[in-house]
Amino acid sequence: MFICKRLPNGEIVINRYVNPGNYTPPQPAGSEQGGVFTPLPSQFTDGIVTCQFNLSNFATQPFKQVGVLKPLTQSGNYYPIIAVGPLDAESE
């Protein structure tokens, strides 16, 4: 999963996470989940945060998987989940 958020200080960050075994909160993802994650410039315009990223350098060989979590692929289908609202007290 990719989480884009605007922090109370105005900074916009996007991070890549995995949620194996229904961990709460999610855990940061690494290269073993497939591809190289690169955040791109983000913006806050008219009350809307827009985050962009690049996920590249997929290998053709299988990755070591965490539990049953499948690595991302460029040919897979993905669905955006959009949430709007204030961050919690810990900014997560």
C-alpha positions in Angstrom: 0.0 0.0 0.0 1.1 3.6 -0.6 0.1 6.2 2.0 0.2 9.9 1.1 -0.3 12.4 3.8 0.0 16.1 4.6 1.5 16.6 8.0 0.4 19.3 10.5 3.6 21.3 9.5 2.4 21.3 5.8 5.0 18.8 4.6 3.6 16.1 2.2 5.1 12.6 2.4 4.3 9.4 0.6 5.5 6.0 1.9 5.2 2.4 0.8 3.9 -0.2 3.3 2.9 -3.8 3.6 0.3 -5.3 5.8 1.1 -9.0 6.2 -0.9 -10.7 8.9 -3.1 -7.6 9.4 -0.5 -5.6 11.3 -1.6 -2.3 12.7 -0.1 0.0 11.8 1.3 -1.3 8.5 5.1 -2.0 8.2 7.4 -0.2 5.8 7.9 -2.1 2.6 11.3 -3.0 1.1 12.7 -4.2 -2.2 11.7 -7.8 -1.4 8.1 -6.7 -2.2 9.1 -5.9 -5.7 10.4 -2.9 -7.5 12.2 0.3 -6.4 10.0 2.9 -4.8 10.8 6.6 -5.6 8.7 9.4 -4.3 8.1 12.3 -6.8 7.2 15.9 -6.0 3.8 16.3 -4.3 1.5 19.2 -4.0 -1.4 20.7 -1.9 -3.8 22.7 -4.1 -7.3 23.8 -3.2 -7.4 21.5 -0.2 -6.4 18.4 -2.2 -3.1 16.5 -1.6 -1.7 15.0 -4.7 1.2 12.5 -4.4 3.1 10.8 -7.2 5.7 8.1 -7.1 7.6 5.8 -9.5 7.8 2.0 -8.9 10.5 0.7 -11.2 13.2 -1.9 -11.7 11.1 -5.0 -11.4 13.2 -8.2 -11.6 12.1 -11.2 -13.7 13.0 -13.7 -11.0 10.8 -14.4 -8.0 11.3 -12.4 -4.8 11.4 -13.7 -1.3 7.9 -13.2 0.0 6.7 -12.2 3.4 4.1 -14.8 4.3 1.6 -14.9 1.6 2.1 -11.3 0.4 2.7 -11.2 -3.3 5.3 -8.8 -4.8 4.0 -6.0 -7.0 4.2 -6.5 -10.7 3.8 -4.1 -13.6 1.2 -6.4 -15.1 -1.1 -6.8 -12.0 -4.3 -5.0 -11.3 -4.4 -2.5 -8.4 -7.2 -0.5 -6.9 -6.9 2.9 -5.2 -8.3 3.4 -1.8 -8.9 7.1 -1.0 -9.4 8.5 2.5 -9.9 12.1 3.5 -9.7 13.4 7.0 -7.4 14.6 9.7 -4.4 12.6 10.9 -4.5 11.1 14.3 -2.6 12.5 17.3 0.6 10.6 16.2 0.4 11.8 12.6 0.0 8.3 11.2 
